[in-house]
Amino acid sequence: MKFIQLKTPGDATQLFIDEGEVPVPKSNEVLLRVHAAGINRPDILQRQGLYPPPADASPILGLEVAGEIVACGDQVARWQVGDKVCALVNGGGYAEYALAPEAQCLPIPESFSFVEAATLPETFFTVWHNLFQRAQIMAGETLLIHGGTSGIGVCAIQLAVAFGVNVIATASSAEKCAAITALGAVAINYRTQDFVAVVKQLTAGQGANVILDMVGGDYIQRNFSAAAKEGRIVSIAFLNGSKVNIDLMPIMLKRLTLTGSTLRAQSAVAKAKIAQELEFRVWPFFAAKKIKPVIDSVFSFAQVVDAHRRMESNQHIGKIVLNLE
């Protein structure tokens, strides 16, 4: 099979197409003929040598795919050869064939293309776990999202709106703010507005009940100011750095909860639980057309360098996908 090889940790030019053996599924795995693979920020970090894969995972980049099952392990019960699924994989997504645990596969929503389906697993698993499992967000609450036009951001906005949450999201340009507004959220241009002041104004001085932060750096302290009493702040990335000097007093005075997580390091049992909840509680929104994929750009397998550069430009609105068809 063909796959994307990483010559050595570094910039996007270290990626190239190579050939290797098709993997063999374990007893609880399926083998997918990959038609499309999502590009995600952890892929960039892995390419840079900052996010090594677990010891038992494929060293090939790629955490989400959509495709057709071509082989099943002997303990696979739900899926059959020929089924079309999207899957959260533990690595190996940038390849013509990839392995996925049975429990991390989900049916492709009706009428979705493989490219559309490949945008779902990594972002929806991440958002569901952090907002709905960890932060326990509820209808009527106010959610502040930093990075509202990222793949995570557009997913979080749509999911939260679908569940009756009031959403505010930050972005860096008028174009991105317009995209946020179109998804049903209130947009803040962080280059021209102070998000703390705007959030306070929009919530009659109360602040946001939940904050989803991918920025870190000086945003950590500012999030304390923007949060409501009993607020929950969830950190899932640190684009501006994870090491900062902060005053923890607001956590005590406001009774705040500061938490965070990474998805890849979680157990198979935890990921299976997320998948079950997504299929039961979120997948119906696709059929009802209340949530839709937001795709920024699609690149061919041979254009993987350009795909990574597009993500690193931070100009994208929505998901970036590799199309293997």
C-alpha positions in Angstrom: 0.0 0.0 0.0 1.0 3.6 -0.3 1.2 5.8 2.8 2.6 9.1 3.9 6.1 8.7 5.4 7.8 11.1 7.7 11.5 11.4 6.7 12.5 13.1 10.0 10.7 15.3 12.5 10.4 18.9 11.0 8.5 21.0 8.6 5.9 19.8 6.1 8.6 19.1 3.4 9.6 16.0 5.5 6.4 14.2 4.3 6.5 12.0 1.2 4.7 9.0 -0.3 6.2 5.6 0.5 5.1 2.0 0.1 4.7 -0.6 2.8 2.8 -3.7 3.8 -1.0 -3.7 4.3 -1.6 -4.1 8.1 -3.4 -7.1 9.5 -6.3 -6.6 11.9 -6.2 -7.9 15.4 -9.1 -9.8 16.8 -11.1 -6.7 17.7 -10.1 -4.6 14.7 -11.3 -3.9 11.2 -9.1 -3.1 8.1 -10.4 -0.2 6.1 -9.7 0.8 2.5 -9.3 4.5 3.2 -11.1 6.8 0.9 -10.4 10.0 2.9 -8.5 11.1 6.0 -8.9 14.2 8.1 -6.0 16.5 8.9 -5.8 17.6 12.5 -3.5 19.7 14.7 -2.1 16.6 16.5 -0.8 15.5 13.1 1.2 18.7 12.8 2.6 18.2 16.3 3.5 14.5 15.6 5.3 15.6 12.4 7.3 18.1 14.4 8.3 15.4 16.9 6.2 17.0 19.7 3.5 14.4 19.9 4.9 10.9 19.6 2.4 8.0 19.1 1.8 5.5 21.8 4.1 2.4 21.7 1.3 0.2 20.4 0.1 2.6 17.7 1.1 2.9 14.1 3.9 5.5 13.6 2.1 6.7 10.4 0.3 10.0 10.8 -3.5 10.3 10.8 -6.2 10.0 13.5 -9.4 9.9 11.5 -10.5 8.2 8.3 -13.6 7.2 6.3 -13.7 4.2 4.1 -14.9 0.6 3.4 -14.2 -2.4 5.6 -12.2 -5.0 3.7 -11.3 -7.4 6.5 -12.4 -8.1 10.1 -10.8 -9.6 13.1 -12.2 -12.9 14.4 -14.0 -11.2 17.4 -15.6 -8.3 15.4 -19.3 -8.7 15.8 -21.0 -5.5 14.5 -19.3 -4.8 11.2 -18.9 -6.8 8.0 -16.8 -6.6 4.9 -18.3 -4.0 2.7 -19.6 -1.7 5.4 -18.8 1.9 5.0 -17.7 3.6 8.2 -15.8 6.6 9.6 -13.4 5.8 12.4 -11.1 7.2 15.1 -7.9 5.4 14.5 -4.9 5.2 16.9 -2.6 6.2 14.0 -2.0 5.2 10.5 -4.7 7.3 8.8 -2.5 8.7 6.1 -2.5 5.4 4.2 -4.5 3.4 1.6 -5.3 0.9 4.3 -5.7 1.5 8.0 -6.7 -0.4 11.1 -9.5 0.7 13.4 -10.8 -0.8 16.7 -14.3 -2.1 16.1 -15.8 0.1 18.8 -14.2 3.3 17.4 -16.1 2.9 14.1 -19.3 4.7 13.3 -21.7 4.5 10.4 -21.3 7.1 7.7 -24.4 9.4 7.9 -26.8 8.9 5.1 -25.9 11.0 2.0 -22.5 11.9 3.3 -19.5 11.4 1.0 -16.3 9.8 2.3 -14.7 13.2 2.4 -17.5 14.6 4.6 -17.4 11.6 6.8 -13.7 11.8 7.3 -14.2 15.2 9.0 -16.2 13.7 11.9 -14.3 11.3 14.3 -11.4 13.3 15.8 -13.3 16.5 16.3 -16.6 15.1 17.4 -14.9 12.6 19.8 -12.9 15.5 21.2 -15.7 18.0 21.6 -18.2 15.5 23.0 -15.7 14.3 25.6 -14.6 17.8 26.7 -17.9 19.7 26.6 -20.5 17.1 27.4 -18.6 14.5 29.5 -16.1 16.6 31.3 -17.7 20.1 31.5 -21.2 18.7 31.7 -22.5 21.7 29.6 -26.3 22.2 29.7 -28.9 23.9 27.6 -29.2 27.6 28.5 -25.6 28.0 29.6 -23.1 30.2 27.8 -20.1 28.7 26.1 -17.0 30.6 25.0 -14.9 28.9 22.3 -11.4 30.1 21.4 -10.6 29.3 17.8 -14.1 29.2 16.5 -13.3 28.5 12.9 -10.9 25.6 13.5 -12.1 22.1 12.9 -12.8 21.7 16.7 -14.4 25.2 16.7 -16.9 24.6 14.0 -17.8 21.3 15.5 -18.2 22.7 19.0 -20.3 25.6 17.8 -22.8 23.4 16.0 -23.0 20.7 18.7 -23.6 23.3 21.4 -26.2 25.2 19.4 -28.0 21.9 18.7 -28.2 21.2 22.4 -29.5 24.7 23.2 -26.3 26.3 24.5 -25.6 30.0 23.9 -22.3 30.2 22.1 -19.7 32.9 21.8 -16.6 32.3 19.7 -13.4 34.1 19.0 -11.6 34.5 15.6 -9.0 36.6 14.0 -10.7 38.2 11.0 -14.0 39.6 9.7 -14.3 36.6 7.3 -13.9 34.1 10.1 -16.3 36.0 12.3 -18.9 35.9 9.5 -18.5 32.1 9.4 -19.0 31.9 13.1 -22.2 34.0 12.9 -23.5 31.8 10.1 -23.2 28.7 12.4 -25.4 30.4 15.1 -22.8 31.8 17.5 -21.9 35.4 18.5 -18.4 36.2 17.1 -15.6 38.2 18.7 -12.7 39.4 16.6 -9.9 39.1 19.2 -7.6 41.4 17.2 -9.9 44.3 17.6 -12.0 43.4 20.7 -11.2 42.4 24.2 -13.0 39.0 24.6 -13.3 39.3 28.4 -15.1 42.6 28.1 -17.4 41.4 25.3 -18.3 38.2 27.1 -19.1 40.2 30.3 -21.3 42.6 28.2 -23.1 39.7 26.4 -23.9 37.9 29.7 -24.9 40.9 31.8 -21.7 40.8 33.7 -22.0 37.1 34.6 -19.4 35.6 32.3 -19.3 32.3 30.4 -20.3 29.1 32.2 -17.9 27.0 30.1 -14.8 28.0 28.1 -13.2 25.7 25.6 -9.6 26.9 25.1 -7.1 25.8 22.5 -4.8 28.9 22.9 -3.3 28.8 26.4 -0.6 31.4 27.1 -2.0 34.6 28.4 -5.5 33.4 27.6 -5.4 31.2 30.7 -5.5 34.1 33.1 -8.0 36.0 30.9 -10.2 33.0 30.9 -10.5 33.2 34.7 -11.8 36.7 34.3 -14.2 35.8 31.5 -15.7 32.8 33.4 -18.9 32.9 35.4 -19.0 31.7 39.0 -18.9 27.9 39.1 -17.5 28.1 35.5 -15.7 25.2 33.9 -12.6 25.9 31.8 -11.4 23.1 29.5 -8.0 23.2 27.9 -7.4 21.0 24.9 -4.3 22.6 23.3 -1.8 25.4 23.9 -1.0 27.2 20.7 0.5 30.1 22.7 2.2 27.9 25.2 1.4 25.8 28.2 3.9 27.4 30.7 2.7 30.7 32.2 2.6 32.5 35.5 -1.0 32.8 36.7 -2.9 34.0 39.7 -5.0 31.1 41.0 -7.1 33.3 43.3 -10.0 33.6 40.9 -10.4 29.8 40.9 -11.1 30.0 44.7 -13.2 33.1 44.6 -15.4 32.0 41.6 -15.2 28.3 42.5 -13.9 27.5 39.0 -13.0 24.1 37.6 -9.9 24.0 35.4 -9.6 20.8 33.5 -8.3 19.4 30.2 -7.6 16.2 28.3 -6.0 14.7 25.2 -7.9 12.1 23.2 -5.2 9.8 21.9 -4.0 8.7 25.3 -7.4 7.6 26.6 -8.3 4.0 27.0 -10.1 1.9 24.4 -13.0 1.7 26.9 -13.3 5.4 27.2 -13.2 5.9 23.4 -15.8 3.3 22.9 -18.1 5.0 25.4 -17.7 8.3 23.5 -18.5 6.5 20.2 -21.7 5.0 21.7 -22.9 8.4 23.0 -22.1 10.1 19.7 -24.1 7.6 17.7 -27.1 7.7 20.1 -27.2 11.5 20.8 -25.4 13.3 18.0 -25.7 11.2 14.8 -29.4 11.9 14.6 -28.6 15.6 14.1 -26.9 14.7 10.8 -30.1 13.0 9.5 -32.1 16.0 10.6 -29.5 18.3 8.9 -29.1 20.3 12.1 -25.3 19.7 11.9 -23.2 19.6 8.8 -19.5 19.2 7.9 -17.7 22.4 7.4 -14.9 21.7 5.0 -12.2 24.3 4.2 -10.3 22.5 1.6 -9.6 19.0 0.1 -6.2 17.9 -1.1 -5.0 14.8 -2.9 -2.7 12.3 -1.3 0.2 13.8 -3.3 -0.6 17.2 -1.9 -0.1 16.3 1.8 2.6 18.9 2.2 0.2 21.6 1.0 -2.5 20.3 3.3 -0.2 20.7 6.3 0.9 24.1 5.2 -2.7 25.1 4.9 -3.4 24.1 8.5 -0.2 25.8 9.7 -1.3 29.1 8.0 -4.2 29.3 10.4 -6.3 30.7 7.6 -8.6 27.7 7.3 -12.3 27.7 8.2 -13.4 24.2 9.1 -11.7 20.9 8.2 -8.9 20.0 5.9 -9.1 16.6 4.2 -6.9 14.3 2.2 -8.9 12.6 -0.6 -7.5 9.2 -1.6 -10.0 8.4 -4.3 
